[in-house]
Structure formats: structure tokens, C-alpha cells
Amino acid sequence: MITTGEKGGMTWRKRILATVKGEPSDRLPFVPRLDLWYKANRANGTLPDRYREAALEEIVDGLDAGYHAVIPDFRDFDDERENAGYSLGVFNCRSLPFRTLFDRLDVRQRRDGDVVTTEFATPHGPITTRLLYDESMRKAGVTLAHTAERAIKSPADYAAVGYIFENLAVEPAYDAYLAHREKVGERGVAVGFSLIAASPVHLLLKELMDLDFFVYQLYDNEAGLESLTEKMAVYYDRVLEVVAASPAELVLLGANYDSGVTSPPIFRKYITPWLKKYSLRLHGRGQYLVTHTDGENRGLIDEYLASGMDVADSICPSPMTKLTLKEVRSAFGRRITIWGGLPSICLLRESMTDRDFESYVNAFFEDIGSGDHLIISFADTTPPGARFDRIEKVSALARQFGPVRP
């Protein structure tokens, strides 16, 4: 069974790292994200016949592809106490290179069926959140729970939320990360996941408050928002200290941008500086910064370049967004590696006929030039209803592409 690539060639881990560094590779890396596709089809008994009892690693090996280890399994925690911060965008998955501690806080949780309610008691009043994770989500392969009640409902909650973040302790979890990296092995690169939002302001609009409320506060109470984010920044700095000293070669900060939500002015003022801060620290230690750029990227490309990021994970091109892959590659040049490039709808027969799919992927491989700074994947992820023969087709075309010589 193939586990690292062609016999006598580079391993998948070496191919990925070579691509990020702009070095030659013996073949074009194809490293699709299959974890959610696998969980959904396993739960529904719809895995391909020859893989009905297979582990995900066996399917990846059968495809002769790399193992995608960028986004963690958000259900991979030890107990509900470890889950206390999930509604705050604070995760304690076992694969992370650090652990967030709540020992300084008074935290109470209760479960009612599929809903977990968490209450943080603070000197400034309580903060209550509710998380939903139900059977429909499990069958869809989803691992990230839905926040049914967000932490911030009004400006009166700012002081309490600031207190929570100031009192989150961070400690290294390098042994746990190394165990995860050993499990991934040479099949891929175990990316060190840090924070799901790239900055405190991004965390506010993404996880902590409803979007419309955030927009009103940004224009009516910007000083109040910025005072809160200064307290939240204490936690961001603590995480940076630990991940920058970790054995992770690639570190991910931030996920999900869209020019309609994280507009260029908001991105420039509140997100780019934090990505830059992380990238400078990581580069000083020989590490590389990954950020999850799935969404509408028109208007944000200049900010990505200014941030110093090394890998734009899950670039999703036209027809799902307005930018073509050729436009993004032209803008990035050799400064940013794209991990993605193929829209997930190309795997769905209801979105693309077989003829349209053949035409699309053939044009894709014609347009990528030398193939440098490109790790092929389906953005954002492989959907549960993906045609497996189409995944196999992309794998075959990637093999046929040959060596990459930047």
C-alpha cells in the first residue's frame, strides 16, 4: 500500500514543504480535504464499495494523495470541560500544540440533549452561551458545533468578556501535537492550528456577536469595541508565544474571510496587522503562516500580500467566487502558496455535468503553468455528495502533470 508517494520519490510531507518554500518537487501535490466527506459517508453507509470498512488513511493511500491535516477535528476533546471555550472560538482539540486553561475562571456547564449551556461568572456579570450539535450535523460530517446563543448581546457584556479573555491561561501541549504529527507521518504536514479568527475584531464578528450588531457597534461604539479587543489581545499574544516555540512547521491563524463581511477597510485595519504580527514571529523561527482564505477574495488580495502569510488555504475560485484561479496566482506570484484551487461544486453532478467537469479540470491543469506554489485541493472541502470517480480523475491528472520546477 502506498503511504508516502511513489517508491523512491519524495514523501507527501516533503512535497508540501517544498511547495511552500518554492523548491522543486517530484510531482504536483494533490492533498484534498476528505475528513468531513469521510465522516458523513461513513455515518450514512455510503462510502465507495471497496472502502466500506476502510479508515480515512487507507482511502487517501488508495487515491495516491496526500493526507490533509490543516483543520482539526473540533470534536476531538477529552470532556465537556475542555469544550468550555468553544462558543468563544477557543478550542482545545487534542491535535493542537497548546492548551487553553480555564482554571482562573468560574465556569459552569450543563447539557440538555444536544445543547450545551456554558455560564462564565465574572465580577462584571455572567456570560452565557449555548452550543448545538445534533444528529443532522453528525450525519453531515460536521465537527464544529453551532453557537445558538452568542456571548455578547449588548455593550454591557464587554467588560465581562474582556475579563474572560484576560484570564485565559495558555500552556504548551507539544507532546499531544507531536503524537498527532506522528500519526499523520509522512502522509502530510500536521499544521499547528492556533486560532479560528485572525484577530480579536475578527473573533467578535465571527464568533462572539451577531453580525448586524457588530456592524452597528463598529460605527456607533468603535472606542468600546477597541477597548474590549485590547483585553482579548492578551490571549492572542499568549497563544503566539506558545505556537511560535512549538515544533509545528506550519501554523494556521484565522479562517473564513469574505470581502462582503471582512471588507477591505476592516481587514486592513483590524486583521492584516495581526496576521503580520504572527507571520513575523513565525518567520523568525523558520516557521510558515497558513490562513484559511475560503470565501469571496476580491478586494482582499492586497491585504493577503501585505500580511506576510505563506499559504492561502482553501482558495475557492470562479464559478463559486468572482476571481479565477489564474487571477489569484498572477497576483500572488511566488509570495503565497495556494492550497486549494478547485471549487467543491466541480465534484457534484448536479452542479457540473460529466462533460463540463472534464472540460473544467483539463483547463485547470493547462492554466497552472509550472505548478509551483500550488497544492491542489477542493475548496472549502470535499462535499458529502462528491463523485468519487471525479476525485480519482484529479489525482490521476496531478500524477500525469509530472515534476514541478519553479
Wavefront OBJ file of the C-alpha trace (Angstrom):
o trace
v 0.000 0.000 0.000
v 1.318 3.451 -0.887
v 1.673 5.624 2.198
v 4.194 8.306 1.278
v 4.141 8.633 -2.507
v 5.849 6.875 -5.370
v 8.537 4.433 -4.412
v 11.874 6.174 -4.388
v 10.284 9.635 -4.611
v 9.608 12.365 -2.116
v 7.140 11.848 0.722
v 3.952 13.895 0.817
v 5.280 15.865 3.751
v 8.405 16.785 1.793
v 6.352 17.706 -1.291
v 4.131 20.036 0.710
v 7.035 21.745 2.464
v 8.985 22.049 -0.788
v 5.981 23.695 -2.435
v 5.598 26.205 0.393
v 9.305 27.031 0.204
v 9.222 27.382 -3.586
v 11.562 24.448 -4.098
v 11.359 21.698 -6.758
v 9.090 18.734 -6.183
v 8.990 15.358 -7.892
v 5.258 15.808 -8.586
v 2.388 18.225 -8.203
v 0.920 17.779 -4.704
v -2.713 16.678 -4.525
v -3.818 16.901 -0.889
v -7.637 17.035 -0.755
v -9.548 17.666 2.441
v -11.603 14.491 2.869
v -12.310 14.371 6.614
v -15.873 15.740 6.530
v -16.701 13.767 3.362
v -15.443 10.637 5.102
v -17.358 11.216 8.354
v -20.614 11.920 6.518
v -20.413 8.928 4.195
v -19.278 6.590 6.952
v -22.211 7.702 9.138
v -24.641 7.195 6.265
v -23.130 3.931 4.965
v -22.341 5.479 1.578
v -18.572 5.130 1.281
v -17.394 3.664 -2.056
v -17.896 -0.103 -2.052
v -14.217 -1.002 -1.883
v -13.739 1.351 1.081
v -16.829 0.475 3.135
v -14.715 -0.639 6.121
v -11.661 1.473 5.404
v -10.043 4.133 7.552
v -9.584 7.561 6.010
v -5.850 6.986 5.740
v -6.470 3.890 3.612
v -8.666 5.861 1.211
v -6.027 8.580 0.936
v -3.373 5.960 0.200
v -5.621 4.323 -2.391
v -6.022 7.657 -4.141
v -2.254 8.143 -4.092
v -2.850 11.523 -2.498
v -1.520 13.425 0.485
v -3.276 13.483 3.852
v -4.923 16.827 4.655
v -4.110 17.778 8.264
v -4.812 21.511 8.242
v -8.154 21.925 10.042
v -8.634 19.925 13.264
v -11.497 17.694 14.255
v -13.328 20.108 16.550
v -14.966 17.208 18.417
v -11.577 15.795 19.385
v -11.549 16.844 23.033
v -11.382 14.905 26.284
v -14.517 16.069 28.124
v -17.102 18.870 28.293
v -14.798 20.944 30.478
v -12.375 21.049 27.555
v -15.310 22.259 25.452
v -15.954 25.280 27.689
v -14.476 27.842 25.300
v -15.864 26.557 22.005
v -18.649 29.154 21.926
v -15.919 31.795 22.358
v -13.882 30.489 19.416
v -11.377 28.935 21.848
v -10.643 25.284 21.088
v -8.897 22.512 22.971
v -8.616 19.803 20.331
v -6.062 17.118 21.133
v -4.064 17.843 17.957
v -3.254 21.459 18.873
v 0.241 22.500 20.052
v -1.185 24.395 23.041
v -3.955 24.116 25.601
v -6.172 26.861 26.964
v -6.848 26.664 30.708
v -9.962 27.974 32.434
v -8.674 27.471 35.996
v -8.798 31.190 36.782
v -12.474 31.377 35.828
v -15.721 30.218 37.397
v -17.233 28.095 34.604
v -20.419 26.042 34.857
v -21.874 23.801 32.169
v -24.992 21.743 31.701
v -26.161 19.505 28.879
v -29.757 19.250 27.712
v -29.853 16.719 24.886
v -27.858 18.136 22.002
v -27.422 21.563 23.618
v -24.595 22.517 25.990
v -25.095 25.701 28.015
v -21.992 27.348 29.466
v -22.035 30.140 32.038
v -18.996 32.194 32.961
v -19.361 34.019 36.284
v -17.299 37.216 36.319
v -17.007 40.300 38.563
v -18.756 42.186 35.758
v -21.726 39.862 35.492
v -22.407 36.467 33.894
v -21.824 35.482 30.283
v -24.000 32.659 28.954
v -23.609 30.745 25.693
v -25.319 27.751 24.110
v -23.854 25.256 21.650
v -25.888 22.929 19.437
v -24.502 19.707 17.978
v -27.239 17.361 16.776
v -27.699 14.205 14.743
v -28.177 16.032 11.453
v -24.781 17.672 11.948
v -23.163 14.348 12.778
v -24.609 12.778 9.630
v -23.350 15.711 7.571
v -19.825 15.114 8.873
v -19.762 18.471 10.668
v -17.461 18.706 13.697
v -17.840 22.402 14.512
v -20.907 22.971 16.703
v -23.404 25.751 16.037
v -23.418 28.645 18.517
v -27.108 29.019 19.286
v -26.538 31.783 21.843
v -23.575 34.118 21.461
v -21.576 35.547 24.330
v -22.161 39.248 23.629
v -25.721 40.501 23.424
v -25.096 44.161 24.326
v -22.255 46.553 25.205
v -22.983 45.713 28.843
v -21.240 42.370 28.201
v -17.938 43.905 27.059
v -16.313 44.112 30.487
v -17.211 40.510 31.357
v -15.935 39.118 28.036
v -12.751 41.152 28.362
v -12.270 39.702 31.849
v -12.687 36.162 30.483
v -10.030 36.586 27.802
v -7.593 38.284 30.160
v -7.879 35.267 32.459
v -7.443 32.506 29.879
v -4.116 30.818 30.541
v -2.157 29.101 27.776
v 0.307 26.255 28.178
v 2.294 24.165 25.681
v 0.809 20.860 24.545
v 3.751 19.835 22.418
v 3.594 16.153 23.326
v -0.031 15.963 22.167
v 0.834 17.785 18.951
v 3.827 15.520 18.320
v 1.605 12.460 18.795
v -0.739 13.922 16.175
v 2.195 14.649 13.861
v 3.457 11.100 14.276
v 0.011 9.781 13.338
v -0.029 11.921 10.190
v 3.530 10.775 9.477
v 4.929 11.327 6.008
v 1.433 11.322 4.504
v 1.200 15.067 5.068
v 2.087 18.024 7.258
v 0.398 18.350 10.632
v -0.409 22.056 10.636
v -0.333 23.649 14.081
v -3.800 25.174 14.467
v -3.866 28.254 16.702
v -6.994 30.438 16.498
v -10.044 30.257 14.253
v -10.215 34.060 13.979
v -7.198 36.020 12.778
v -7.607 38.891 15.244
v -9.751 39.951 18.199
v -12.043 42.007 15.950
v -12.375 39.068 13.569
v -13.308 36.907 16.561
v -16.005 39.372 17.585
v -17.727 39.361 14.205
v -17.161 35.664 13.588
v -17.981 34.062 16.946
v -18.917 36.424 19.778
v -21.742 38.628 18.480
v -24.335 38.696 15.743
v -23.036 40.293 12.560
v -25.609 43.087 12.374
v -24.915 44.036 15.997
v -21.173 44.071 15.284
v -21.640 46.427 12.320
v -23.745 48.855 14.364
v -21.212 48.774 17.199
v -18.303 49.317 14.826
v -19.853 52.583 13.658
v -21.620 53.694 16.855
v -19.210 52.454 19.537
v -15.828 51.835 17.907
v -13.979 53.005 21.014
v -15.856 50.486 23.148
v -15.065 47.680 20.686
v -11.393 48.576 20.576
v -11.173 48.724 24.369
v -12.585 45.189 24.502
v -10.214 43.898 21.826
v -7.215 45.232 23.752
v -8.176 42.837 26.561
v -8.757 39.995 24.114
v -5.316 40.662 22.605
v -3.740 39.426 25.844
v -4.923 35.919 24.980
v -3.806 36.225 21.333
v -0.310 37.168 22.482
v -0.185 34.231 24.883
v -1.118 31.829 22.103
v 1.515 33.336 19.803
v 4.247 32.845 22.391
v 3.442 29.139 22.661
v 2.850 28.277 18.991
v 5.976 30.171 17.901
v 8.021 27.983 20.239
v 6.261 24.800 19.119
v 7.630 22.109 16.777
v 4.929 22.931 14.178
v 6.439 23.750 10.774
v 3.231 25.366 9.521
v 0.945 27.331 11.857
v -2.624 28.323 10.991
v -4.150 31.594 12.210
v -7.617 32.663 11.110
v -10.325 31.151 8.943
v -13.087 32.326 6.617
v -12.839 35.759 5.062
v -15.242 37.399 2.656
v -14.995 40.852 1.142
v -18.676 41.385 1.910
v -18.133 40.813 5.649
v -14.429 41.257 6.341
v -14.399 44.164 3.894
v -11.044 45.560 2.721
v -11.144 48.550 5.149
v -11.991 46.297 8.121
v -9.398 43.755 7.042
v -6.718 46.423 6.579
v -7.284 47.998 9.997
v -8.142 45.040 12.189
v -6.937 41.777 10.601
v -3.825 42.418 8.490
v -1.790 43.710 11.478
v -2.378 40.517 13.453
v -1.545 38.246 10.525
v 1.603 40.323 10.049
v 2.480 40.059 13.747
v 2.154 36.270 13.653
v 3.993 35.904 10.335
v 6.971 37.973 11.505
v 7.307 35.962 14.716
v 6.935 32.628 12.938
v 9.361 33.555 10.162
v 11.921 34.450 12.805
v 11.767 30.835 13.961
v 11.748 29.278 10.487
v 8.011 28.553 10.566
v 5.361 29.412 7.971
v 1.970 31.067 8.385
v -1.176 29.470 6.959
v -4.565 31.180 6.942
v -7.869 29.767 5.704
v -8.966 32.081 2.888
v -12.177 30.380 1.815
v -14.751 32.938 0.643
v -15.008 35.861 -1.759
v -11.454 37.192 -2.007
v -11.960 40.042 -4.483
v -10.605 43.160 -2.799
v -8.621 41.213 -0.201
v -5.645 40.015 -2.270
v -3.533 43.076 -1.467
v -4.146 42.526 2.243
v -3.035 38.907 1.966
v 0.185 40.049 0.334
v 0.740 42.736 2.988
v 0.161 40.254 5.817
v 3.242 38.159 5.097
v 1.207 34.939 5.008
v 2.865 31.985 3.319
v -0.087 29.721 2.495
v -3.616 30.710 1.460
v -5.537 27.598 2.407
v -8.762 26.778 0.593
v -8.669 29.363 -2.175
v -12.024 28.914 -3.914
v -12.136 30.329 -7.464
v -14.795 31.019 -10.079
v -17.536 29.920 -10.641
v -18.163 29.860 -6.876
v -16.482 33.252 -6.420
v -15.599 36.163 -8.706
v -11.855 35.585 -9.071
v -10.384 32.942 -11.363
v -7.503 30.824 -10.165
v -5.306 32.377 -12.850
v -6.035 35.847 -11.449
v -5.169 34.790 -7.918
v -1.969 33.030 -8.981
v -0.935 36.046 -11.020
v -1.447 38.336 -8.025
v 0.308 36.039 -5.545
v 3.262 35.311 -7.789
v 5.774 33.330 -5.786
v 4.977 35.023 -2.497
v 1.978 32.947 -1.396
v 1.284 29.255 -1.927
v -2.287 28.313 -2.803
v -3.713 25.242 -1.078
v -6.981 24.554 -2.892
v -7.792 25.903 -6.337
v -10.657 23.624 -7.343
v -14.216 24.613 -6.326
v -16.085 21.888 -4.468
v -19.046 22.085 -6.862
v -16.932 20.516 -9.605
v -17.381 17.212 -7.742
v -21.180 17.370 -7.838
v -23.063 16.088 -10.870
v -25.996 18.439 -10.154
v -23.576 21.377 -10.468
v -21.416 20.146 -13.346
v -22.192 17.561 -15.961
v -19.524 14.969 -16.695
v -18.614 16.849 -19.866
v -18.376 20.184 -18.047
v -16.240 18.598 -15.337
v -13.817 17.153 -17.880
v -13.555 20.500 -19.597
v -13.082 22.369 -16.319
v -10.331 20.206 -14.863
v -8.465 19.965 -18.167
v -8.458 23.763 -18.392
v -7.371 23.925 -14.740
v -4.228 21.880 -15.406
v -3.470 23.861 -18.550
v -3.727 27.168 -16.667
v -1.488 26.437 -13.673
v 1.752 26.964 -15.555
v 4.748 25.321 -13.918
v 2.566 24.298 -10.955
v 4.811 25.978 -8.410
v 3.337 27.270 -5.141
v 0.214 25.153 -5.639
v -1.142 22.302 -3.523
v -4.312 21.028 -5.168
v -7.398 20.566 -3.027
v -11.147 21.131 -3.217
v -12.232 24.382 -1.585
v -13.557 24.623 1.091
v -13.806 20.876 1.497
v -14.922 17.772 -0.358
v -18.746 17.729 -0.061
v -20.517 14.569 1.183
v -22.145 14.040 -2.232
v -18.901 14.246 -4.201
v -18.436 11.819 -7.089
v -15.514 9.631 -6.066
v -14.548 8.947 -9.674
v -14.004 12.672 -10.133
v -11.652 12.775 -7.138
v -9.762 9.881 -8.725
v -9.622 11.774 -12.023
v -7.998 14.815 -10.393
v -5.487 12.561 -8.651
v -4.573 10.940 -11.968
v -4.134 14.303 -13.689
v -1.945 15.539 -10.851
v 0.290 12.479 -11.254
v 0.468 12.988 -15.002
v 1.500 16.631 -14.560
v 4.992 15.500 -13.657
v 7.725 17.210 -11.634
v 7.399 20.803 -10.508
v 10.367 23.019 -11.261
v 9.789 26.569 -10.012
l 1 2 3 4 5 6 7 8 9 10 11 12 13 14 15 16 17 18 19 20 21 22 23 24 25 26 27 28 29 30 31 32 33 34 35 36 37 38 39 40 41 42 43 44 45 46 47 48 49 50 51 52 53 54 55 56 57 58 59 60 61 62 63 64 65 66 67 68 69 70 71 72 73 74 75 76 77 78 79 80 81 82 83 84 85 86 87 88 89 90 91 92 93 94 95 96 97 98 99 100 101 102 103 104 105 106 107 108 109 110 111 112 113 114 115 116 117 118 119 120 121 122 123 124 125 126 127 128 129 130 131 132 133 134 135 136 137 138 139 140 141 142 143 144 145 146 147 148 149 150 151 152 153 154 155 156 157 158 159 160 161 162 163 164 165 166 167 168 169 170 171 172 173 174 175 176 177 178 179 180 181 182 183 184 185 186 187 188 189 190 191 192 193 194 195 196 197 198 199 200 201 202 203 204 205 206 207 208 209 210 211 212 213 214 215 216 217 218 219 220 221 222 223 224 225 226 227 228 229 230 231 232 233 234 235 236 237 238 239 240 241 242 243 244 245 246 247 248 249 250 251 252 253 254 255 256 257 258 259 260 261 262 263 264 265 266 267 268 269 270 271 272 273 274 275 276 277 278 279 280 281 282 283 284 285 286 287 288 289 290 291 292 293 294 295 296 297 298 299 300 301 302 303 304 305 306 307 308 309 310 311 312 313 314 315 316 317 318 319 320 321 322 323 324 325 326 327 328 329 330 331 332 333 334 335 336 337 338 339 340 341 342 343 344 345 346 347 348 349 350 351 352 353 354 355 356 357 358 359 360 361 362 363 364 365 366 367 368 369 370 371 372 373 374 375 376 377 378 379 380 381 382 383 384 385 386 387 388 389 390 391 392 393 394 395 396 397 398 399 400 401 402 403 404 405 406
